[in-house]
Amino acid sequence: MKIDRRLLDLLACPECKGPLVPCAAQSALCCTRCKLRFLVREGIPVLLVEEAEPIDGESP
């Protein structure tokens, strides 16, 4: 699933307000600052810290 570049430019990590980048074959958005992965469900990013997953098994 391709995420529109204009949408990506508007979105920010809800935890640290850092930029989000596509990851995991574009089925998620990742924040490299706080090491969180936000899933994209049916084309909609789920930007809830409670539902975020740590990247590489790190704790959020």
LOTIVEX-104214 format. One record per residue (C-alpha): x, z, y. Coordinates in steps of 0.1 Angstrom, whole numbers, padded with zeros to 4 digits, always signed. Each point is the difference from the previous one (the first is absolute). Example, Ala and Ser with C-alpha at 12.3 -4.5 7.8 and 13.67 -1.06 7.14 Angstrom:
! LOTIVEX-104214
+0123+0078-0045/+0014-0007+0034/
***
This chain:
! LOTIVEX-104214
+0000+0000+0000/+0015-0011+0033/-0004+0024+0029/-0005-0017+0034/+0031+0005+0023/-0022+0007+0030/-0017+0029-0019/+0034+0013-0011/+0013+0000+0035/-0029+0023+0010/+0002+0025-0028/+0022+0031-0001/+0007+0028-0024/-0026+0027+0005/+0026+0027-0009/+0030-0009+0023/-0014-0030+0020/+0028-0022-0012/-0004-0037-0010/-0015-0010-0033/+0015-0028-0022/-0016-0018-0030/+0013+0013-0033/-0009-0001-0037/-0008-0037+0000/-0021+0004+0031/-0025+0023-0017/+0012+0029+0022/+0015+0008+0034/+0031+0022+0001/+0014+0023+0027/+0038+0001-0003/+0003+0030+0024/-0021+0025-0020/+0002-0018-0033/-0037-0004-0006/-0019-0029-0017/-0036-0008+0012/-0021-0021-0024/-0019-0031+0011/-0034-0001-0017/-0021-0032+0002/+0021-0011+0030/-0004+0032+0019/+0029+0024+0005/-0008+0036-0009/+0019+0019+0026/-0009+0035-0011/+0030+0024-0004/-0019+0018-0027/-0002-0032-0021/+0036-0012+0007/+0025-0001-0028/+0037+0009+0003/+0025-0028-0002/+0024+0003-0029/-0014+0032-0013/+0009+0020+0032/-0024+0027+0012/-0017-0009+0033/
***
